Structures are given as C-alpha cells and as structure tokens.
Amino acid sequence: MKNEDEERLIKLTNTVSTFTTNTINSNYTINYVTESKVSDEFNQLTDTTSVSSSYDLSYEAESNVTFPIYLSDYKCIQIPKGIRRNVKRLPKRVLKKIDSNINVAIEKCFIFVSNLTYSVFRDDDCWKSLSSTVLHDQLKKGSDNTYVYKNIIKALSYSTNSTLPIIECRKNEHDEDSYQEGHFTKQYRFNYSYRNQNLEKLDIKFEDNLDKRKKYHRLEFGQANQNPIGKNLINAYSKIILPTENEIKKRGRELVKLGYQNRKGKILTFLNKKPKSFYSNSKNRTFVEENLKQFEYLVGNNFLIPKIGDHKSGGRVVDSFNLMPSWIRSMIKIDSEPIVELDYKALHPNIAMSIYGGVDYQISHEQIAKDLERPLLEVKIEHLSFFNKRVSDMRRSPLFKYYYTREKDILKKIIDDKESKGYKITSQKLFKKEVDIMTTCVEELNRNNIYVIYVYDALYCKASDEVMASEIMKRSVQKHNVYTTLG
C-alpha cells in the first residue's frame, strides 16, 4: 500500500503539469580565502567606490539545488547539447575507472553533468557548489562505498592538446581544489565551450542509477513536505496556471518597447536570431529567447520539488518559481486569477539593523539614495551583496559611507562578527531571520486557506487574497521585531 506522501506525489504528478507541448515547442524537449584581520579597516573611509557586480545574495540559496528533481519523472535529466557526444568520445580507459560497463559509466557522467545544467542560465561566473556526500550517494555502485564520483570528475575534466575538458573545478591560489571542510564545498562549472542554453533531455536507463534517483526523489519530496514553506508550495502547484509561449513573447515585446529592466538593471531585449555580440553592452541585457529557455527548463518537465537549503542559506527554499525570470513569473495565475506581488521594503538592511542594533526605525533605499546622492537602482543593486562582502569590499561599496556615518555602531558589530566568524556569517544570519519571518507568514496564510508562490523575501498571492495576505505579512514581520513595511 502506498504511503500518504507517495499518494500525494502521484496526485500532483497527474494534475500539476499544465505546461504541455503546445505551450512551448523547443529543441530540447569558494574559493576558501583565509580571513585577514579587519579591525584596522573599520575607521578607514575609501575615496574609491564601485558598484558590486559579482555577488547576489540569492545565488547562495540557488546553489543548494544540488540535484534538480522534478515532481513528474525521476528518470529524466537535462544537459547542455554537445556534452552527450563528447562524453561518449572519452577514452575507454578513463570511463572504465568509473564502471566496467562503458554505458553505465557514460550515464553516470550525464547524471553528474545534470547537476550543473541550471548554471547555464546564470549571468555570473557560473561556479556551482556540489556536495561530495550527495554525489557519493547518488553515483556509487550499489552499496559499494568506493568514491566513484571522483573518477567521474576526472573523466569530465579530461583534456588533450586538441580537446577541451567538459567541466572545471575551482582552484585556490595554490592551484588546489577550493573547499574548506565543514564550510565550503567544491565548486564546478562547465568549460566555456558548453556554456550555452540549448539543452537536451535524456532518460536514465540503468536500474542501479534509477533506484538511486527514485530514492533521492522521494527523500526530497518528503523533506519538502515537512517544511512549512515547501508544503505550502506543493499545495499551491495544483492551483497554478502558466503562461503560454505566445503570451510570453507578446508580453516580452510590450516590455521591450517600454524599456523594461530587471532588478539588476539589465535591459530586456530580443535576440531576433542575432548573436549577443551584435548588441552593445550585451552583459547589461537579458534576452527574451534565453528567458524562455530558462522557463522551459524550470517547468517543461513539471515543477521542481522545493529544495530546502542548509544553514548556509538560512533554510531558504528554492523551486521553479524563484529561479524564474520575474517578468515571466508575474504572468502566472492562481485559480485562474492574476497574481499580486507582496514584498518587504529593504528587508535585509532592516534585518541587519534588528540583529546587530535592535533599532526601532526603518532603513529605506530611497533615503540612502538621497543621502548619498546616488541613483535609487544603484542602491538597491548594491544592497543585494553589501552584507555578504568581505570587509575590504564593503569599504569600496558606495553604501559604506552611509552606514559608517549613520549606523557606525552597527557597522562595527557586523565587521567584528565577520572578523571572528568569517565574512559570510552576516548573510547567513540575515537569511535565517528572513526565512523565520516568511515561515510565520506562510503558516498563518495556510491556516486561512491561502497558498502562495514564495520568492525569498516576497510572496505572490491571487488578487482576491491581497488584503488578507498583506495584513498577515505586516503582523508577521512585527512579531520578529523587524521594522519595515510592504512595498
């Protein structure tokens, strides 16, 4: 007899997938650095400031999607086109170190590669953390404790004078693999030649690999279902209606005409079958066609099972919808109604004020922009990374002057915390309190039979629930002694 979770999973599998072939028809079905002492840096203001372009706090949570597992089919994986052919061309002596059966070895390489697939949609340097523990559990042969995944890494890193590696492992200044046990896992990325966004779908065929995927699939669903935010999302999925390809393209054309920019200030643009190099400042653009491919990856096989982050991300939850381009996400409907976005104003700065200062007033992007005589968008973008920076990088940020002048005691506490516990401790504390606030929101919403889309510090509800959801969100943030309002 099936247990309750399995019955629920089967029900979702049969009802959730409203995204069918007539919707989109496409061709694809820490570096550990020793912390330097920073106490002497606190009382130094720098004359050189720059806008951060390297780190968005949300990427820390996204990296926890080690294995993107879909609700519908544990057999199916997606990898960038071209990799399948080149894995099969690897020397037999290299593949046989993985498994004596060459075809099994090849399939294990595909499974490893699929963990990096989402990184092709990211606009940073594409490094992605992969847990060695999870890799071992997923790729070992039967119950054998031989570390097969290490041979897979060697195979995918194989190169000659005439061939390129498929993946790269991040190195430190000593040219050694970059990780710190208990703090940072190893990071990998595709070789530049594979960083395209054309994907192909593959089905896993070998029984041992299938059994491990199935076990992991059920484990992920069970963990998601025990988490308040994850359980809310699972209940919301059956109510969601996705936009069609034509609707997305039509909306894309409208936004392009309006000069739409995403939250990072990137201008929405149509490629129109031209290479990116055709467009000036292509790095400051986001392209409709690529956003569509990302959308297809995230929902084309059904929705991702919500992934519960670890302590490094404060328990943030990652799923199909917070990985989705925001302009496409806004087109989703719940129970056939348009959705409304409800988010807190400058939540992380105000959480920082609460944790490190216990202040009873609100920090706003607008006031900081006015005080610094800086553009509002620049201030918003800088706040995405400011509290996660090393102190030397914080000092170069245009925001440092504001906090040094207006919140000097709090800034010093943050710096002392980074000095004693590592520079990422601040963002971990912010993530944790953010998740606590959003969990309080979601639990009360669900008690009122309201199920929402969760995007870190924002929630999306159907229009008819807006008033009640807003009141619940206001009460929830007050319970956690953070002073901010909805924006």
C-alpha positions in Angstrom: 0.0 0.0 0.0 1.3 3.4 -0.9 2.1 5.8 2.0 0.5 9.2 2.2 3.4 11.1 0.7 3.6 8.7 -2.3 -0.1 9.1 -3.0 0.2 12.8 -2.8 3.2 12.8 -5.2 1.3 10.7 -7.7 -1.7 13.0 -7.5 0.5 16.1 -8.1 2.2 14.3 -11.0 -1.1 13.7 -12.7 -2.6 17.2 -12.1 0.1 19.8 -11.8 1.6 19.8 -15.3 -0.4 22.3 -17.2 2.6 23.2 -19.3 2.2 20.9 -22.4 3.8 20.6 -25.8 1.5 23.2 -27.3 2.8 25.7 -24.7 6.5 25.7 -25.7 7.8 23.7 -28.6 11.6 23.8 -28.5 14.5 21.7 -29.5 15.3 20.4 -26.0 12.2 18.5 -25.0 34.6 29.3 -2.7 37.1 29.8 -3.1 38.4 29.4 0.5 40.4 32.5 1.4 41.9 32.9 4.8 40.3 35.9 6.5 42.5 38.9 7.2 42.2 41.0 10.3 39.8 43.8 9.7 39.6 45.8 12.9 42.1 48.3 11.5 40.0 48.8 8.4 36.9 49.9 10.2 37.9 53.5 10.8 39.0 54.0 7.2 36.8 55.5 4.6 37.8 55.0 1.0 37.7 57.5 -1.8 37.2 54.8 -4.4 33.7 53.2 -4.6 32.3 50.8 -7.1 29.0 49.0 -7.7 29.2 45.3 -7.0 28.7 43.1 -10.0 29.9 39.8 -8.6 27.5 38.5 -5.9 23.8 38.4 -5.4 22.7 37.0 -2.1 20.0 34.9 -3.8 22.7 32.9 -5.6 23.8 31.4 -2.2 20.4 29.8 -2.0 20.2 28.7 -5.6 23.5 26.8 -5.2 21.6 24.5 -2.8 19.7 22.9 -5.7 22.3 20.2 -6.0 20.1 17.8 -7.9 17.1 19.5 -9.7 14.4 16.8 -9.2 11.1 17.2 -10.9 7.7 16.2 -9.5 6.8 14.2 -12.6 9.7 11.9 -13.6 12.8 11.0 -11.7 14.1 9.3 -14.9 14.5 12.4 -16.9 17.6 14.7 -16.8 18.6 17.7 -18.9 22.2 18.6 -20.1 23.6 21.1 -22.5 23.8 20.0 -26.1 27.1 18.6 -27.3 28.1 17.0 -24.0 26.4 13.7 -24.7 28.6 13.2 -27.9 31.8 14.3 -26.2 31.3 12.1 -23.1 30.9 9.1 -25.4 34.2 10.1 -27.1 36.2 9.9 -23.8 38.9 7.2 -23.8 37.6 3.8 -22.7 40.4 3.6 -20.1 39.1 6.8 -18.5 35.4 5.6 -18.5 36.3 2.1 -17.2 37.6 3.6 -14.0 34.0 4.7 -13.3 32.4 1.3 -14.2 33.4 -1.7 -16.2 30.3 -1.3 -18.3 31.1 1.7 -20.5 27.5 2.6 -21.0 26.8 2.7 -17.2 29.9 4.9 -16.8 28.6 7.3 -19.5 25.2 7.5 -17.9 26.8 8.4 -14.5 28.7 11.2 -16.3 25.4 12.5 -17.6 23.9 12.4 -14.1 26.8 14.4 -12.7 26.6 17.0 -15.5 22.9 17.5 -15.0 23.7 19.0 -11.6 25.4 21.9 -13.3 22.7 22.4 -16.0 20.9 25.3 -14.3 24.2 27.3 -14.1 24.0 28.0 -17.9 21.1 30.4 -17.1 23.1 32.4 -14.6 24.9 35.6 -15.5 27.7 35.3 -13.0 30.9 33.3 -13.5 28.8 30.1 -13.4 30.6 28.3 -10.4 28.3 25.9 -8.6 28.8 24.1 -5.3 28.2 20.3 -5.3 28.2 18.3 -2.1 30.6 15.4 -2.1 28.3 13.5 0.2 25.3 13.8 -2.1 27.5 13.0 -5.1 28.8 9.8 -3.5 25.3 8.6 -2.5 23.9 9.3 -6.0 26.7 7.8 -8.1 28.3 5.0 -6.1 27.8 1.4 -7.5 25.1 -0.3 -5.4 26.0 -0.2 -1.8 29.8 -0.1 -2.5 31.5 2.8 -0.7 34.1 3.3 -3.4 34.1 7.0 -4.3 33.1 6.6 -7.9 32.2 10.3 -8.3 36.0 11.2 -8.1 36.6 9.2 -11.2 33.7 10.9 -12.9 35.2 14.3 -12.1 38.5 13.1 -13.6 36.7 11.9 -16.7 34.8 15.1 -17.2 37.9 17.1 -16.6 39.9 15.1 -19.1 41.6 17.1 -21.9 44.3 16.8 -24.5 46.2 19.3 -26.7 43.2 19.1 -29.2 40.3 18.6 -26.8 38.8 20.7 -24.0 37.5 19.5 -20.7 33.8 19.3 -20.1 33.9 20.7 -16.6 36.4 22.7 -14.5 37.0 22.5 -10.7 37.6 25.8 -8.9 41.2 26.2 -7.7 42.7 28.4 -5.0 45.8 30.5 -5.1 47.9 27.3 -4.7 46.2 25.7 -7.7 44.5 23.1 -5.5 40.8 22.3 -5.4 39.0 25.1 -3.5 37.0 24.0 -0.4 37.0 24.0 3.3 35.6 21.0 5.2 32.5 22.0 7.1 32.3 25.4 5.5 32.5 25.3 1.7 32.1 22.5 -0.8 34.0 22.2 -4.0 32.7 24.3 -6.9 32.5 23.3 -10.5 31.4 24.9 -13.8 31.2 24.0 -17.5 34.1 24.7 -19.7 33.3 27.9 -21.7 32.5 25.9 -24.8 29.5 24.3 -23.1 28.0 27.5 -21.6 25.1 27.6 -24.0 21.4 27.5 -23.2 20.4 24.8 -25.7 19.5 21.7 -23.7 18.6 18.1 -24.5 16.6 15.7 -22.4 17.9 12.2 -21.6 16.2 9.3 -19.8 18.2 7.3 -17.3 18.1 3.6 -18.2 20.2 1.5 -15.9 18.5 0.0 -12.8 21.1 0.9 -10.2 21.1 4.6 -11.3 17.3 4.6 -11.5 17.0 3.2 -8.0 19.2 5.9 -6.5 17.3 8.6 -8.3 14.0 7.3 -7.2 15.2 7.1 -3.6 16.6 10.6 -3.7 13.4 11.8 -5.4 11.2 10.5 -2.6 13.6 11.9 0.1 13.5 15.4 -1.4 9.7 15.3 -1.6 9.4 14.1 2.0 11.7 16.9 3.2 9.8 19.5 1.2 6.5 18.3 2.6 7.8 18.5 6.2 8.9 22.2 5.7 6.1 24.8 6.1 7.2 26.8 3.0 7.8 23.6 1.0 4.4 22.2 2.0 2.8 25.5 1.0 4.4 25.3 -2.4 3.3 21.7 -3.0 -0.2 22.7 -2.2 0.0 25.8 -4.5 1.3 23.9 -7.5 -2.0 22.4 -8.4 -3.6 25.8 -8.5 -1.1 27.4 -10.8 -1.7 28.2 -14.5 1.3 29.0 -16.6 1.5 31.4 -19.5 1.9 30.0 -23.0 4.9 30.7 -25.3 2.8 33.1 -27.4 1.7 35.0 -24.3 5.3 35.3 -23.0 6.6 36.5 -26.4 3.7 39.1 -26.6 4.5 40.4 -23.1 8.2 40.4 -23.9 7.5 42.7 -26.9 5.5 45.0 -24.8 8.2 45.2 -22.1 11.0 45.8 -24.6 9.1 48.7 -26.0 8.7 50.1 -22.5 12.5 49.8 -21.9 11.9 47.3 -19.1 14.9 46.5 -16.8 15.1 43.7 -14.3 16.1 44.2 -10.7 19.8 44.1 -11.6 19.2 46.8 -14.2 19.5 44.5 -17.2 17.6 45.7 -20.2 15.1 43.2 -21.7 16.0 42.6 -25.4 15.0 40.3 -28.2 17.9 38.5 -29.8 16.0 38.1 -33.1 18.3 35.3 -34.2 21.4 37.5 -33.9 24.4 36.7 -31.7 24.7 38.5 -28.4 27.8 40.3 -29.7 25.5 42.2 -32.2 24.1 44.2 -29.3 26.0 46.9 -27.5 26.6 46.2 -23.8 25.3 42.7 -24.1 26.3 42.0 -20.5 23.8 44.6 -19.4 21.0 42.9 -21.2 18.7 40.0 -20.6 17.3 38.3 -23.7 13.7 37.1 -24.2 14.7 34.0 -26.0 17.1 32.9 -23.3 14.5 33.7 -20.6 12.1 31.4 -22.5 14.7 28.6 -22.5 15.1 29.0 -18.7 11.3 28.9 -18.3 11.1 25.7 -20.3 13.9 24.1 -18.2 12.2 25.0 -14.9 8.7 23.9 -15.8 8.8 21.9 -19.0 9.0 18.6 -17.2 6.7 19.7 -14.4 7.8 21.8 -11.4 10.9 21.2 -9.3 10.4 19.7 -5.9 11.1 22.5 -3.4 14.7 22.3 -2.2 15.3 23.1 1.4 18.6 24.9 1.9 21.0 24.2 4.7 22.3 26.6 7.4 24.5 28.5 5.0 21.4 29.8 3.3 19.3 30.0 6.5 17.0 27.3 5.2 15.8 29.3 2.2 13.7 27.2 -0.2 14.4 27.0 -3.9 11.9 25.9 -6.6 10.9 26.6 -10.1 9.4 29.9 -9.4 12.1 31.8 -7.5 14.5 30.7 -10.2 12.3 32.0 -12.9 12.7 35.4 -14.7 10.5 37.8 -12.7 8.7 39.3 -15.7 7.6 35.8 -16.8 6.7 34.8 -13.2 4.4 37.8 -12.9 2.2 36.3 -15.7 1.3 33.2 -13.7 -2.2 32.8 -12.4 -3.5 31.1 -9.3 -7.0 29.6 -9.5 -7.3 31.5 -12.9 -6.8 34.9 -11.1 -3.9 37.2 -11.8 -1.3 37.2 -9.0 -0.1 40.2 -6.9 3.5 40.5 -5.6 3.8 41.4 -1.9 7.3 42.2 -0.7 9.0 44.0 2.2 10.9 47.2 1.6 14.7 46.8 2.1 14.1 43.7 4.2 17.8 42.6 4.6 19.1 46.1 5.6 16.3 46.2 8.2 17.0 42.7 9.4 20.7 43.7 9.8 19.5 46.7 11.9 17.4 44.3 14.0 20.1 41.7 14.6 23.1 44.0 15.2 21.4 47.0 16.7 17.9 46.3 17.8 16.7 49.6 16.3 13.1 50.6 16.1 13.1 52.6 12.9 13.1 51.7 9.2 16.0 51.9 6.7 14.9 52.7 3.2 16.6 52.5 -0.2 15.1 55.9 -1.0 16.6 57.7 2.0 20.1 56.1 1.4 20.0 57.1 -2.3 19.0 60.7 -1.3 21.7 60.9 1.4 24.4 59.6 -0.9 23.1 61.4 -4.0 23.2 58.1 -5.8 20.6 56.6 -8.2 18.0 54.5 -6.4 18.5 51.4 -8.6 22.2 51.5 -7.8 21.5 51.5 -4.1 19.0 48.6 -4.5 21.5 46.5 -6.5 24.3 47.2 -4.0 22.1 46.0 -1.1 21.9 42.6 -2.8 25.5 41.9 -1.9 26.7 44.5 0.6 26.2 42.5 3.8 27.9 39.4 2.2 31.1 41.1 1.2 34.5 40.8 2.8 35.2 44.0 4.7 37.7 45.2 2.2 35.0 45.0 -0.5 32.4 46.6 1.8 34.7 49.6 2.1 34.8 50.0 -1.6 31.0 50.0 -1.8 29.1 53.3 -2.1 26.9 52.1 0.8 29.8 52.0 3.2 29.8 55.8 3.7 26.1 55.8 4.7 26.5 53.0 7.3 29.8 54.5 8.6 28.1 57.9 9.0 24.6 56.9 10.2 25.0 53.4 11.7 28.6 53.3 12.9 28.0 51.1 16.0 26.0 48.6 13.9 28.6 48.6 11.2 31.3 47.9 13.7 29.4 44.9 15.1 29.0 43.5 11.7 32.7 43.8 11.0 33.6 42.3 14.3 31.3 39.4 13.5 32.9 38.8 10.2 36.4 39.0 11.7 35.6 36.4 14.4 33.3 34.0 12.4 34.1 34.6 8.7 32.7 37.1 6.3 29.6 35.1 5.3 28.3 34.9 8.8 26.3 38.1 8.3 24.4 36.9 5.2 23.7 33.6 7.0 22.1 35.4 9.9 20.1 37.6 7.5 18.9 34.5 5.6 17.9 32.7 8.8 15.8 35.6 10.1 14.3 36.2 6.6 13.2 32.5 6.5 11.8 32.7 10.0 9.7 35.7 9.0 8.5 34.2 5.8 7.7 30.9 7.6 5.5 32.8 10.1 3.7 34.5 7.1 3.2 31.2 5.2 1.9 29.3 8.2 -0.8 31.9 9.0 -1.7 32.2 5.3 -2.2 28.5 5.0 -4.4 28.4 8.2 -6.6 30.8 6.2 -6.5 28.5 3.2 -4.3 30.9 1.2 -1.5 29.3 -0.7 1.2 31.4 -2.3 4.3 31.4 -4.5 7.4 32.1 -2.4 10.3 34.1 -3.7 12.7 34.5 -0.8 11.5 37.8 0.8 8.4 38.2 -1.4 5.1 36.3 -1.8 2.7 36.1 -4.7 -0.9 35.6 -4.0 -4.0 35.7 -6.2 -5.6 39.2 -6.4 -8.6 38.3 -4.2 -6.3 37.4 -1.3 -4.2 40.6 -1.4 -5.8 42.4 1.5 -5.7 39.5 3.9 -2.2 38.4 2.8 -0.9 42.0 3.3 -2.2 42.2 6.8 -0.7 38.8 7.7 2.7 39.8 6.3 2.6 43.0 8.3 1.9 41.2 11.5 4.5 38.6 10.8 7.4 40.9 10.4 6.4 42.8 13.6 6.5 39.5 15.5 10.2 39.2 14.6 10.9 42.9 15.7 12.0 44.0 12.2 10.9 47.5 11.2 9.8 47.6 7.6 6.7 47.9 5.5 5.3 46.3 2.4 6.4 48.0 -0.9 
